[in-house]
Amino acid sequence: MNRSAATTILDGGRYFEGPRWHQGRLWFVDCMARTLLSISTSGELQEHAVVTDDTPCGLGVLPNGDIVVLTMFKKRLLRFSDGALSLYADLSDVAIGTIDDMIIDGQGRAYVGDLGFNLPPPEGRGAVGRIILVMPDGSARVVADGLRFPNGIAVSSDHRRLVVAEMDGAGLADYDIGADGGLSLRGRFGRVNDPDGICLDRDGAVWVASFTEDAFVRIDRNGAELERIELPGRRALACALGGADRRTLFCLSAETSYEELRKSKSVSRIDIIEVDTPGDGYP
């Protein structure tokens, strides 16, 4: 990352995930501290809630502005409203494995990544991951399968396209969204090691956090790399485009490794950098 062009707005957290721009602030979770947080572009931080009995990860925003927090191991979605968390959806009867990231589109439909296995990842796990769709009425169904560790998820503003990062697949899966929210695989594109969180921009390109490349990479719809923001020695975790014109790229990273994560050793940070193309859709 070009330090002259980037600004650190928060440092010293544990493991930041799920960045979502909402009402002039970046909302996110600290997975290890089990907290729901938000921050302004100037660095003013607020803690909103604590998840006492599970690890929070993915976030979504409902059309009325309420935040939904995914909890990984109990396989629940929790609604944050009026300063408190309550059960929004229980996916324990639908999900096969640990659930990870999630996005909610502008129609209130939640797309949830089901790893298909329980963490820590077993050897020889294969393409067992799925996407679960949770409708606003609470009904849930599997809308995609055959994924290799589904991680970050993004939906275009016209609700016609969904992209998911396949962490084990080292690339991105591209889906068409049907009128009923169902998904049909258009194809796969891009090549990036250990892709984690993602976001879309107005050109249809995808910003991808590459965990082991220590970089945020912008990839076009044909799979070509357009830009790269490097963070030497830091794992790239997730990203989102926000700010007044959605040209502020929020880069969530951590000083850690897969081995250190098993020991809960991690120090997380958020940097911001201005980019040329505004964000699109969700997140």
Backbone as CSV, one residue per row, in Angstrom:
resi,resn,N_x,N_y,N_z,CA_x,CA_y,CA_z,C_x,C_y,C_z
1,MET,0.851,-1.197,0.000,0.000,0.000,0.000,0.880,1.237,0.000
2,ASN,0.513,2.186,-0.810,1.236,3.454,-0.844,0.898,4.244,0.409
3,ARG,1.825,4.281,1.349,1.530,4.906,2.642,1.269,6.404,2.501
4,SER,1.807,7.041,1.464,1.559,8.461,1.290,0.117,8.722,0.869
5,ALA,-0.534,7.706,0.282,-1.899,7.879,-0.198,-2.924,7.248,0.738
6,ALA,-2.459,6.450,1.705,-3.359,5.736,2.594,-3.311,6.325,3.994
7,THR,-4.427,6.152,4.709,-4.530,6.636,6.077,-5.009,5.511,6.972
8,THR,-4.316,5.276,8.078,-4.781,4.300,9.064,-5.781,4.986,9.978
9,ILE,-6.994,4.439,10.039,-8.011,5.044,10.896,-8.267,4.230,12.168
10,LEU,-7.755,2.993,12.201,-7.933,2.174,13.401,-6.856,1.109,13.426
11,ASP,-6.235,0.937,14.572,-5.206,-0.089,14.741,-5.381,-0.705,16.128
12,GLY,-4.819,-1.900,16.300,-4.817,-2.531,17.616,-6.019,-3.402,17.905
13,GLY,-6.849,-3.696,16.890,-7.943,-4.640,17.091,-7.431,-6.070,17.021
14,ARG,-8.344,-7.027,17.052,-7.951,-8.433,17.035,-8.047,-9.018,15.628
15,TYR,-9.276,-9.037,15.060,-9.458,-9.625,13.725,-10.732,-9.043,13.131
16,PHE,-10.558,-8.032,12.272,-11.686,-7.297,11.719,-12.232,-8.011,10.478
17,GLU,-13.556,-8.048,10.356,-14.225,-8.697,9.217,-15.552,-8.000,8.933
18,GLY,-16.128,-8.330,7.758,-17.487,-7.926,7.412,-17.726,-6.445,7.229
19,PRO,-16.840,-5.691,6.562,-17.048,-4.245,6.436,-18.237,-3.900,5.539
20,ARG,-19.111,-3.024,6.042,-20.291,-2.585,5.291,-20.476,-1.088,5.515
21,TRP,-20.546,-0.313,4.442,-20.771,1.126,4.549,-22.257,1.393,4.735
22,HIS,-22.611,2.106,5.809,-24.029,2.325,6.124,-24.168,3.611,6.930
23,GLN,-25.003,4.500,6.438,-25.339,5.758,7.111,-24.101,6.533,7.556
24,GLY,-23.163,6.676,6.620,-22.008,7.516,6.868,-20.927,6.911,7.737
25,ARG,-21.031,5.590,7.993,-20.033,4.922,8.822,-19.724,3.542,8.250
26,LEU,-18.543,3.034,8.567,-18.208,1.658,8.232,-18.557,0.781,9.426
27,TRP,-19.458,-0.174,9.187,-19.816,-1.160,10.197,-18.996,-2.423,9.947
28,PHE,-18.574,-3.082,11.015,-17.754,-4.283,10.892,-17.766,-5.020,12.220
29,VAL,-17.167,-6.197,12.238,-17.044,-6.946,13.484,-15.568,-7.174,13.785
30,ASP,-15.273,-7.329,15.057,-14.004,-7.889,15.500,-14.319,-9.312,15.932
31,CYS,-13.949,-10.282,15.068,-14.332,-11.672,15.318,-13.815,-12.175,16.655
32,MET,-12.546,-11.890,16.947,-11.947,-12.430,18.162,-12.438,-11.722,19.421
33,ALA,-12.716,-10.435,19.312,-13.263,-9.695,20.457,-14.785,-9.844,20.550
34,ARG,-15.379,-10.452,19.514,-16.831,-10.734,19.465,-17.670,-9.465,19.598
35,THR,-17.243,-8.422,18.909,-17.941,-7.144,19.012,-18.417,-6.658,17.655
36,LEU,-19.531,-5.920,17.669,-20.060,-5.202,16.512,-19.666,-3.745,16.673
37,LEU,-18.985,-3.202,15.664,-18.411,-1.875,15.754,-18.780,-1.036,14.539
38,SER,-18.591,0.274,14.652,-18.650,1.146,13.481,-17.642,2.261,13.662
39,ILE,-17.196,2.822,12.520,-16.180,3.862,12.567,-16.440,4.867,11.454
40,SER,-16.122,6.124,11.716,-16.216,7.158,10.694,-14.901,7.217,9.918
41,THR,-14.906,7.918,8.806,-13.676,8.035,8.020,-12.601,8.806,8.783
42,SER,-12.995,9.568,9.785,-12.017,10.300,10.595,-11.519,9.481,11.775
43,GLY,-12.064,8.276,11.965,-11.559,7.391,13.007,-12.352,7.374,14.299
44,GLU,-13.536,7.948,14.307,-14.360,7.946,15.520,-15.061,6.592,15.632
45,LEU,-14.689,5.820,16.666,-15.109,4.430,16.824,-16.237,4.298,17.833
46,GLN,-17.209,3.423,17.508,-18.275,3.087,18.438,-18.408,1.574,18.547
47,GLU,-18.593,1.094,19.764,-18.931,-0.314,19.983,-20.431,-0.401,20.226
48,HIS,-21.096,-1.280,19.452,-22.553,-1.338,19.505,-23.094,-2.555,20.260
49,ALA,-22.412,-3.688,20.154,-22.935,-4.901,20.782,-21.814,-5.915,20.944
50,VAL,-22.027,-6.856,21.859,-21.114,-7.972,22.082,-21.885,-9.261,21.858
51,VAL,-21.296,-10.172,21.077,-21.868,-11.510,20.883,-21.214,-12.409,21.922
52,THR,-21.961,-12.800,22.925,-21.355,-13.432,24.092,-21.039,-14.910,23.914
53,ASP,-21.731,-15.589,22.963,-21.645,-17.053,22.944,-21.192,-17.643,21.613
54,ASP,-20.667,-16.811,20.707,-20.246,-17.336,19.405,-19.331,-16.312,18.740
55,THR,-18.801,-16.680,17.582,-17.897,-15.811,16.828,-18.661,-15.111,15.711
56,PRO,-18.775,-13.781,15.750,-19.422,-13.066,14.650,-18.496,-12.976,13.454
57,CYS,-19.074,-12.887,12.256,-18.249,-12.750,11.055,-18.948,-11.862,10.033
58,GLY,-19.770,-12.438,9.150,-20.419,-11.650,8.112,-21.434,-10.662,8.664
59,LEU,-21.647,-9.581,7.889,-22.652,-8.566,8.238,-23.535,-8.291,7.036
60,GLY,-24.734,-7.802,7.316,-25.626,-7.322,6.279,-26.473,-6.199,6.827
61,VAL,-27.059,-5.420,5.923,-27.921,-4.306,6.311,-29.292,-4.522,5.687
62,LEU,-30.330,-4.570,6.515,-31.693,-4.723,6.020,-32.196,-3.407,5.420
63,PRO,-33.220,-3.467,4.574,-33.730,-2.238,3.949,-34.151,-1.160,4.935
64,ASN,-34.547,-1.546,6.148,-34.954,-0.534,7.130,-33.768,0.007,7.925
65,GLY,-32.554,-0.469,7.621,-31.362,0.026,8.283,-30.851,-0.827,9.422
66,ASP,-31.608,-1.833,9.856,-31.121,-2.721,10.902,-29.936,-3.544,10.388
67,ILE,-29.006,-3.830,11.279,-27.830,-4.627,10.962,-28.103,-6.089,11.314
68,VAL,-27.641,-7.008,10.468,-27.718,-8.437,10.764,-26.295,-8.967,10.884
69,VAL,-26.035,-9.671,11.984,-24.716,-10.219,12.285,-24.781,-11.735,12.182
70,LEU,-23.883,-12.320,11.394,-23.783,-13.777,11.293,-22.897,-14.294,12.422
71,THR,-23.314,-15.397,13.066,-22.444,-16.062,14.029,-22.128,-17.461,13.506
72,MET,-20.841,-17.802,13.514,-20.319,-18.873,12.683,-20.714,-20.290,13.124
73,PHE,-20.566,-20.580,14.386,-20.633,-21.975,14.823,-22.020,-22.396,15.290
74,LYS,-22.782,-21.460,15.854,-24.176,-21.752,16.178,-25.089,-21.553,14.975
75,LYS,-24.508,-21.043,13.877,-25.194,-20.934,12.592,-26.472,-20.086,12.687
76,ARG,-26.290,-18.898,13.234,-27.419,-17.991,13.415,-27.157,-16.654,12.738
77,LEU,-28.241,-15.973,12.418,-28.192,-14.570,12.036,-28.892,-13.792,13.145
78,LEU,-28.211,-12.773,13.658,-28.744,-11.962,14.747,-29.039,-10.559,14.247
79,ARG,-30.177,-10.041,14.620,-30.596,-8.702,14.203,-30.239,-7.694,15.291
80,PHE,-29.527,-6.620,14.887,-29.208,-5.540,15.816,-30.181,-4.398,15.570
81,SER,-31.010,-4.142,16.559,-32.040,-3.106,16.446,-32.292,-2.514,17.825
82,ASP,-32.434,-1.207,17.871,-32.686,-0.516,19.147,-31.665,-0.887,20.211
83,GLY,-30.420,-1.045,19.783,-29.334,-1.265,20.724,-29.187,-2.673,21.250
84,ALA,-29.935,-3.630,20.687,-29.878,-4.999,21.203,-29.859,-6.005,20.063
85,LEU,-29.300,-7.178,20.341,-29.277,-8.290,19.400,-30.418,-9.253,19.690
86,SER,-31.064,-9.737,18.619,-32.114,-10.750,18.759,-32.002,-11.712,17.583
87,LEU,-32.593,-12.888,17.717,-32.499,-13.893,16.667,-33.271,-13.448,15.428
88,TYR,-32.591,-13.488,14.283,-33.215,-13.180,13.004,-33.487,-14.456,12.216
89,ALA,-32.530,-15.376,12.194,-32.711,-16.654,11.500,-31.778,-17.690,12.110
90,ASP,-32.284,-18.901,12.279,-31.498,-20.034,12.764,-31.280,-20.967,11.577
91,LEU,-30.025,-21.113,11.157,-29.708,-21.924,9.989,-29.108,-23.280,10.366
92,SER,-29.207,-23.666,11.620,-28.571,-24.905,12.064,-29.169,-26.135,11.410
93,ASP,-30.400,-26.052,10.930,-31.010,-27.195,10.240,-30.761,-27.171,8.734
94,VAL,-30.179,-26.077,8.230,-29.949,-25.929,6.792,-28.459,-26.052,6.451
95,ALA,-27.628,-25.399,7.246,-26.192,-25.389,6.986,-25.573,-26.738,7.344
96,ILE,-24.701,-27.223,6.470,-23.982,-28.465,6.728,-22.771,-28.212,7.608
97,GLY,-22.092,-27.082,7.357,-20.868,-26.767,8.090,-20.929,-25.392,8.721
98,THR,-19.760,-24.911,9.124,-19.631,-23.562,9.655,-20.100,-22.550,8.603
99,ILE,-20.830,-21.521,9.030,-21.181,-20.443,8.111,-20.193,-19.302,8.313
100,ASP,-19.935,-18.547,7.230,-18.792,-17.631,7.245,-19.203,-16.208,6.888
101,ASP,-19.195,-15.875,5.619,-19.555,-14.515,5.232,-21.012,-14.462,4.781
102,MET,-21.510,-13.240,4.635,-22.911,-13.027,4.267,-23.036,-11.644,3.662
103,ILE,-23.990,-11.492,2.748,-24.369,-10.170,2.279,-25.885,-10.114,2.207
104,ILE,-26.445,-8.944,2.459,-27.888,-8.716,2.301,-28.069,-7.690,1.197
105,ASP,-28.924,-8.018,0.217,-29.125,-7.107,-0.899,-30.180,-6.055,-0.563
106,GLY,-30.474,-5.195,-1.525,-31.411,-4.104,-1.292,-32.853,-4.529,-1.144
107,GLN,-33.141,-5.823,-1.416,-34.479,-6.363,-1.227,-34.607,-7.141,0.081
108,GLY,-33.555,-7.113,0.873,-33.597,-7.788,2.167,-33.309,-9.269,2.107
109,ARG,-32.764,-9.751,0.984,-32.427,-11.165,0.849,-30.988,-11.378,1.311
110,ALA,-30.789,-12.335,2.212,-29.462,-12.622,2.761,-28.873,-13.837,2.061
111,TYR,-27.660,-13.659,1.537,-26.909,-14.761,0.936,-25.783,-15.133,1.902
112,VAL,-25.797,-16.378,2.340,-24.921,-16.843,3.414,-24.015,-17.952,2.888
113,GLY,-22.720,-17.853,3.164,-21.785,-18.894,2.772,-21.729,-20.011,3.793
114,ASP,-22.008,-21.231,3.344,-21.912,-22.448,4.154,-20.672,-23.198,3.679
115,LEU,-19.680,-23.330,4.537,-18.424,-23.951,4.120,-18.588,-25.421,3.748
116,GLY,-19.609,-26.074,4.292,-19.812,-27.492,4.013,-19.020,-28.401,4.933
117,PHE,-18.202,-27.808,5.805,-17.432,-28.543,6.804,-17.270,-27.632,8.010
118,ASN,-16.864,-28.204,9.116,-16.650,-27.422,10.323,-15.189,-26.998,10.429
119,LEU,-14.977,-25.754,10.809,-13.620,-25.271,11.037,-13.037,-25.892,12.295
120,PRO,-11.698,-26.137,12.332,-10.706,-25.813,11.309,-10.859,-26.701,10.082
121,PRO,-10.416,-26.213,8.908,-10.656,-26.949,7.667,-10.006,-28.336,7.688
122,PRO,-10.764,-29.372,7.355,-10.172,-30.711,7.267,-9.382,-30.869,5.975
123,GLU,-8.487,-31.835,5.954,-7.761,-32.154,4.734,-8.713,-32.781,3.715
124,GLY,-8.438,-32.557,2.430,-9.231,-33.186,1.376,-10.699,-32.820,1.413
125,ARG,-10.999,-31.564,1.724,-12.394,-31.168,1.946,-13.200,-31.055,0.650
126,GLY,-12.557,-30.738,-0.459,-13.250,-30.724,-1.740,-14.176,-29.537,-1.931
127,ALA,-14.977,-29.613,-3.014,-15.893,-28.525,-3.381,-17.264,-28.782,-2.753
128,VAL,-17.329,-28.613,-1.440,-18.551,-28.952,-0.694,-19.290,-27.716,-0.193
129,GLY,-18.766,-26.522,-0.498,-19.391,-25.306,-0.015,-20.665,-24.949,-0.754
130,ARG,-21.515,-24.164,-0.076,-22.825,-23.807,-0.620,-23.162,-22.357,-0.284
131,ILE,-24.154,-21.838,-0.980,-24.744,-20.545,-0.639,-26.189,-20.795,-0.215
132,ILE,-26.539,-20.288,0.955,-27.901,-20.383,1.478,-28.565,-19.022,1.329
133,LEU,-29.772,-19.015,0.779,-30.554,-17.791,0.645,-31.596,-17.741,1.753
134,VAL,-31.584,-16.652,2.518,-32.590,-16.419,3.548,-33.469,-15.264,3.082
135,MET,-34.742,-15.571,2.853,-35.676,-14.559,2.368,-36.195,-13.694,3.520
136,PRO,-36.749,-12.520,3.202,-37.264,-11.652,4.265,-38.335,-12.306,5.133
137,ASP,-39.059,-13.306,4.608,-40.071,-13.981,5.429,-39.477,-15.058,6.334
138,GLY,-38.143,-15.225,6.283,-37.475,-16.188,7.151,-37.209,-17.540,6.520
139,SER,-37.804,-17.803,5.355,-37.565,-19.090,4.693,-36.137,-19.141,4.162
140,ALA,-35.557,-20.339,4.158,-34.161,-20.498,3.742,-34.038,-21.702,2.823
141,ARG,-33.199,-21.563,1.797,-32.941,-22.678,0.891,-31.548,-22.544,0.289
142,VAL,-30.985,-23.656,-0.144,-29.682,-23.661,-0.794,-29.866,-23.238,-2.250
143,VAL,-29.083,-22.246,-2.692,-29.210,-21.744,-4.067,-27.955,-21.961,-4.896
144,ALA,-26.867,-22.449,-4.280,-25.646,-22.781,-5.015,-24.856,-23.803,-4.216
145,ASP,-24.164,-24.694,-4.932,-23.298,-25.663,-4.260,-22.051,-25.877,-5.110
146,GLY,-21.211,-26.822,-4.695,-19.992,-27.103,-5.444,-18.927,-26.037,-5.320
147,LEU,-18.931,-25.288,-4.213,-17.963,-24.213,-4.006,-16.811,-24.679,-3.107
148,ARG,-15.639,-24.146,-3.395,-14.441,-24.494,-2.639,-14.136,-23.395,-1.617
149,PHE,-14.737,-23.550,-0.438,-14.595,-22.605,0.672,-15.135,-21.236,0.279
150,PRO,-16.468,-21.088,0.172,-17.055,-19.786,-0.146,-16.738,-18.765,0.940
151,ASN,-16.202,-17.632,0.522,-15.822,-16.611,1.481,-16.587,-15.327,1.173
152,GLY,-15.887,-14.242,0.782,-16.578,-12.980,0.552,-17.647,-13.069,-0.526
153,ILE,-18.749,-12.333,-0.329,-19.881,-12.340,-1.246,-20.258,-10.884,-1.556
154,ALA,-20.592,-10.610,-2.823,-21.033,-9.267,-3.213,-22.160,-9.387,-4.229
155,VAL,-23.099,-8.427,-4.193,-24.258,-8.389,-5.088,-24.293,-7.029,-5.777
156,SER,-24.546,-7.032,-7.073,-24.609,-5.784,-7.831,-25.864,-4.993,-7.486
157,SER,-25.834,-3.693,-7.785,-26.944,-2.814,-7.420,-28.235,-3.141,-8.164
158,ASP,-28.134,-3.779,-9.330,-29.347,-4.139,-10.071,-29.894,-5.514,-9.671
159,HIS,-29.263,-6.133,-8.676,-29.704,-7.429,-8.147,-29.706,-8.537,-9.201
160,ARG,-28.815,-8.417,-10.170,-28.748,-9.436,-11.225,-27.468,-10.258,-11.193
161,ARG,-26.521,-9.856,-10.356,-25.226,-10.534,-10.325,-24.751,-10.737,-8.893
162,LEU,-24.241,-11.933,-8.613,-23.606,-12.232,-7.334,-22.236,-12.829,-7.605
163,VAL,-21.239,-12.368,-6.859,-19.877,-12.890,-6.954,-19.475,-13.423,-5.588
164,VAL,-18.826,-14.584,-5.574,-18.333,-15.152,-4.319,-16.877,-15.548,-4.494
165,ALA,-16.064,-15.250,-3.488,-14.663,-15.648,-3.481,-14.561,-17.094,-3.010
166,GLU,-13.849,-17.905,-3.779,-13.599,-19.285,-3.373,-12.174,-19.364,-2.822
167,MET,-12.058,-19.422,-1.517,-10.742,-19.339,-0.900,-9.856,-20.517,-1.314
168,ASP,-10.427,-21.712,-1.358,-9.653,-22.884,-1.798,-9.523,-22.940,-3.318
169,GLY,-10.397,-22.251,-4.032,-10.384,-22.280,-5.490,-9.510,-21.222,-6.110
170,ALA,-8.962,-20.314,-5.280,-8.043,-19.267,-5.743,-8.646,-18.405,-6.842
171,GLY,-9.940,-18.108,-6.736,-10.587,-17.274,-7.737,-11.989,-16.894,-7.318
172,LEU,-12.763,-16.425,-8.298,-14.096,-15.889,-8.061,-15.131,-16.651,-8.877
173,ALA,-16.262,-16.943,-8.266,-17.390,-17.565,-8.961,-18.435,-16.492,-9.231
174,ASP,-18.942,-16.472,-10.462,-19.833,-15.414,-10.942,-21.204,-16.014,-11.213
175,TYR,-22.249,-15.465,-10.597,-23.601,-16.009,-10.723,-24.570,-14.968,-11.263
176,ASP,-25.554,-15.427,-12.039,-26.731,-14.640,-12.361,-27.764,-14.868,-11.268
177,ILE,-28.450,-13.798,-10.877,-29.500,-13.888,-9.865,-30.853,-13.868,-10.552
178,GLY,-31.687,-14.857,-10.261,-33.031,-14.919,-10.813,-33.996,-14.029,-10.055
179,ALA,-35.184,-13.871,-10.590,-36.188,-13.016,-9.961,-36.559,-13.498,-8.564
180,ASP,-36.462,-14.815,-8.350,-36.809,-15.377,-7.045,-35.613,-15.432,-6.102
181,GLY,-34.474,-14.852,-6.520,-33.270,-14.871,-5.694,-32.364,-16.057,-5.952
182,GLY,-32.811,-16.996,-6.766,-32.001,-18.161,-7.077,-30.767,-17.799,-7.888
183,LEU,-29.774,-18.655,-7.865,-28.499,-18.397,-8.535,-28.239,-19.420,-9.628
184,SER,-27.674,-18.940,-10.733,-27.189,-19.841,-11.784,-25.764,-19.426,-12.118
185,LEU,-24.859,-20.405,-12.138,-23.439,-20.127,-12.326,-23.160,-19.660,-13.742
186,ARG,-22.606,-18.470,-13.872,-22.191,-17.930,-15.166,-20.797,-18.434,-15.526
187,GLY,-19.950,-18.567,-14.524,-18.589,-19.041,-14.759,-17.675,-18.606,-13.638
188,ARG,-16.392,-18.891,-13.801,-15.382,-18.499,-12.831,-14.352,-17.617,-13.523
189,PHE,-13.766,-16.689,-12.769,-12.807,-15.768,-13.365,-11.800,-15.325,-12.309
190,GLY,-10.677,-14.782,-12.784,-9.650,-14.257,-11.902,-8.777,-15.345,-11.313
191,ARG,-7.616,-14.945,-10.898,-6.694,-15.853,-10.228,-6.032,-15.085,-9.101
192,VAL,-6.345,-15.450,-7.861,-5.780,-14.779,-6.699,-5.703,-15.802,-5.572
193,ASN,-4.618,-15.784,-4.838,-4.416,-16.766,-3.784,-5.230,-16.416,-2.542
194,ASP,-5.924,-17.411,-2.008,-6.670,-17.272,-0.751,-7.541,-16.015,-0.713
195,PRO,-8.455,-15.855,-1.685,-9.322,-14.674,-1.666,-10.266,-14.697,-0.474
196,ASP,-10.374,-13.562,0.188,-11.207,-13.449,1.386,-12.370,-12.503,1.086
197,GLY,-12.435,-11.345,1.721,-13.541,-10.433,1.483,-13.441,-9.731,0.140
198,ILE,-14.614,-9.356,-0.423,-14.656,-8.712,-1.734,-15.673,-7.581,-1.737
199,CYS,-15.564,-6.710,-2.756,-16.610,-5.724,-3.034,-16.577,-5.396,-4.516
200,LEU,-17.696,-4.904,-5.043,-17.838,-4.568,-6.454,-17.706,-3.063,-6.665
201,ASP,-17.280,-2.686,-7.877,-17.321,-1.274,-8.224,-18.195,-1.046,-9.452
202,ARG,-18.334,0.212,-9.861,-19.295,0.587,-10.897,-18.913,0.066,-12.280
203,ASP,-17.662,-0.339,-12.465,-17.238,-0.927,-13.731,-17.458,-2.430,-13.789
204,GLY,-18.010,-2.994,-12.732,-18.193,-4.439,-12.674,-16.953,-5.193,-12.237
205,ALA,-15.903,-4.453,-11.873,-14.692,-5.081,-11.350,-14.877,-5.426,-9.878
206,VAL,-14.011,-6.316,-9.390,-14.091,-6.793,-8.013,-12.785,-6.478,-7.293
207,TRP,-12.886,-5.820,-6.149,-11.750,-5.693,-5.243,-11.729,-6.934,-4.358
208,VAL,-10.580,-7.597,-4.298,-10.437,-8.855,-3.567,-9.325,-8.718,-2.532
209,ALA,-9.609,-9.103,-1.297,-8.569,-9.198,-0.276,-7.896,-10.558,-0.413
210,SER,-6.619,-10.557,-0.781,-5.866,-11.801,-0.914,-5.067,-12.043,0.364
211,PHE,-5.527,-12.998,1.153,-4.961,-13.243,2.484,-3.460,-13.501,2.424
212,THR,-3.024,-14.389,1.545,-1.610,-14.773,1.540,-0.754,-13.981,0.560
213,GLU,-1.370,-13.159,-0.291,-0.583,-12.263,-1.136,-0.344,-10.920,-0.459
214,ASP,-0.938,-10.735,0.740,-0.779,-9.480,1.478,-1.137,-8.288,0.603
215,ALA,-2.292,-8.387,-0.065,-2.641,-7.339,-1.026,-4.143,-7.305,-1.269
216,PHE,-4.612,-6.141,-1.703,-5.970,-5.970,-2.216,-5.841,-5.813,-3.727
217,VAL,-6.540,-6.665,-4.458,-6.360,-6.757,-5.904,-7.683,-6.448,-6.594
218,ARG,-7.635,-5.607,-7.628,-8.831,-5.281,-8.417,-8.798,-6.098,-9.701
219,ILE,-9.862,-6.857,-9.946,-9.935,-7.791,-11.064,-11.157,-7.463,-11.907
220,ASP,-10.991,-7.381,-13.235,-12.138,-7.085,-14.093,-12.926,-8.357,-14.401
221,ARG,-14.047,-8.195,-15.125,-14.964,-9.315,-15.353,-14.361,-10.407,-16.221
222,ASN,-13.281,-10.077,-16.923,-12.591,-11.078,-17.734,-11.468,-11.775,-16.978
223,GLY,-11.263,-11.370,-15.727,-10.247,-12.013,-14.910,-8.899,-11.328,-14.912
224,ALA,-8.773,-10.186,-15.602,-7.497,-9.490,-15.664,-7.289,-8.629,-14.411
225,GLU,-6.069,-8.630,-13.907,-5.739,-7.773,-12.767,-5.560,-6.340,-13.242
226,LEU,-6.266,-5.414,-12.610,-6.226,-4.004,-12.987,-5.373,-3.171,-12.045
227,GLU,-5.451,-3.452,-10.769,-4.736,-2.678,-9.761,-4.357,-3.593,-8.609
228,ARG,-3.365,-3.144,-7.833,-2.925,-3.913,-6.676,-2.460,-2.946,-5.593
229,ILE,-2.989,-3.123,-4.388,-2.563,-2.356,-3.220,-1.908,-3.348,-2.266
230,GLU,-0.620,-3.198,-2.047,0.131,-4.172,-1.261,0.288,-3.722,0.190
231,LEU,0.233,-4.714,1.085,0.460,-4.499,2.512,1.508,-5.507,2.970
232,PRO,2.756,-5.291,2.687,3.781,-6.282,3.018,3.750,-6.674,4.499
233,GLY,3.707,-7.979,4.746,3.709,-8.477,6.114,2.366,-8.460,6.799
234,ARG,1.299,-8.079,6.075,-0.044,-8.044,6.672,-0.995,-8.868,5.826
235,ARG,-1.808,-9.684,6.474,-2.812,-10.464,5.754,-3.980,-9.551,5.392
236,ALA,-4.393,-9.579,4.133,-5.562,-8.821,3.685,-6.816,-9.628,3.997
237,LEU,-7.759,-9.040,4.733,-8.929,-9.766,5.224,-10.213,-9.432,4.470
238,ALA,-10.484,-8.165,4.274,-11.759,-7.774,3.662,-11.674,-6.320,3.236
239,CYS,-12.602,-5.917,2.350,-12.601,-4.549,1.859,-14.028,-4.117,1.543
240,ALA,-14.228,-2.814,1.528,-15.518,-2.241,1.146,-15.284,-0.842,0.612
241,LEU,-16.114,-0.427,-0.336,-16.062,0.920,-0.876,-17.157,1.751,-0.221
242,GLY,-16.743,2.867,0.377,-17.697,3.734,1.066,-17.288,5.187,0.928
243,GLY,-17.635,5.963,1.925,-17.400,7.396,1.855,-18.525,8.095,1.115
244,ALA,-18.464,9.408,1.073,-19.554,10.201,0.502,-19.834,9.845,-0.950
245,ASP,-18.786,9.542,-1.726,-18.974,9.194,-3.138,-18.631,7.741,-3.422
246,ARG,-18.463,6.955,-2.373,-18.141,5.530,-2.466,-16.833,5.282,-3.230
247,ARG,-15.903,6.206,-3.105,-14.580,6.021,-3.704,-13.513,5.798,-2.640
248,THR,-13.920,5.656,-1.381,-12.984,5.351,-0.304,-12.948,3.836,-0.098
249,LEU,-11.787,3.236,-0.360,-11.625,1.803,-0.161,-11.130,1.560,1.266
250,PHE,-11.963,0.869,2.038,-11.602,0.482,3.394,-10.906,-0.875,3.331
251,CYS,-9.678,-0.928,3.804,-8.846,-2.130,3.725,-8.635,-2.689,5.131
252,LEU,-9.221,-3.841,5.416,-9.081,-4.491,6.708,-7.988,-5.544,6.608
253,SER,-7.013,-5.471,7.511,-5.879,-6.387,7.457,-5.511,-6.814,8.866
254,ALA,-4.600,-7.796,8.951,-4.142,-8.268,10.256,-2.700,-8.722,10.168
255,GLU,-1.967,-8.494,11.233,-0.629,-9.055,11.384,-0.794,-10.410,12.060
256,THR,-0.798,-11.468,11.237,-1.056,-12.815,11.751,-0.649,-13.814,10.673
257,SER,-0.961,-15.078,10.901,-0.751,-16.150,9.932,-1.747,-17.253,10.267
258,TYR,-1.878,-18.239,9.375,-2.773,-19.348,9.678,-2.366,-20.030,10.985
259,GLU,-1.058,-20.189,11.201,-0.574,-20.841,12.418,-0.888,-19.999,13.649
260,GLU,-0.671,-18.684,13.544,-0.950,-17.813,14.690,-2.443,-17.711,14.972
261,LEU,-3.273,-17.779,13.932,-4.716,-17.719,14.149,-5.190,-18.888,15.001
262,ARG,-4.583,-20.050,14.810,-4.961,-21.208,15.637,-4.668,-20.968,17.113
263,LYS,-3.757,-20.030,17.383,-3.419,-19.668,18.764,-4.073,-18.340,19.166
264,SER,-4.986,-17.854,18.333,-5.692,-16.585,18.566,-4.733,-15.397,18.657
265,LYS,-3.663,-15.453,17.879,-2.698,-14.354,17.839,-2.920,-13.535,16.577
266,SER,-3.327,-12.284,16.753,-3.630,-11.432,15.609,-3.773,-9.996,16.080
267,VAL,-3.274,-9.057,15.265,-3.496,-7.632,15.505,-4.033,-7.039,14.218
268,SER,-5.212,-6.420,14.280,-5.917,-5.984,13.077,-5.922,-4.467,12.939
269,ARG,-6.104,-4.019,11.682,-6.007,-2.595,11.355,-6.966,-2.270,10.215
270,ILE,-7.386,-1.012,10.136,-8.167,-0.517,9.001,-7.452,0.681,8.392
271,ASP,-7.182,0.587,7.089,-6.632,1.697,6.323,-7.650,2.146,5.288
272,ILE,-7.594,3.395,4.891,-8.437,3.888,3.811,-7.558,4.496,2.721
273,ILE,-8.007,4.317,1.491,-7.298,4.874,0.345,-8.333,5.258,-0.713
274,GLU,-8.139,6.387,-1.357,-9.071,6.834,-2.386,-8.766,6.135,-3.711
275,VAL,-9.822,5.666,-4.383,-9.675,4.996,-5.675,-10.487,5.756,-6.721
276,ASP,-10.314,5.398,-7.985,-10.928,6.162,-9.069,-12.384,5.795,-9.319
277,THR,-12.714,4.492,-9.188,-14.050,4.019,-9.559,-14.905,3.783,-8.330
278,PRO,-16.093,4.376,-8.250,-16.945,4.241,-7.060,-17.459,2.823,-6.888
279,GLY,-17.884,2.516,-5.679,-18.460,1.222,-5.371,-19.846,1.047,-5.965
280,ASP,-20.264,-0.195,-6.046,-21.579,-0.530,-6.582,-22.176,-1.664,-5.774
281,GLY,-23.465,-1.571,-5.489,-24.159,-2.693,-4.884,-23.840,-2.914,-3.423
282,TYR,-23.755,-4.185,-3.052,-23.670,-4.600,-1.653,-22.511,-5.580,-1.510
283,PRO,-21.468,-5.349,-0.680,-21.390,-4.217,0.257,-21.092,-2.899,-0.407
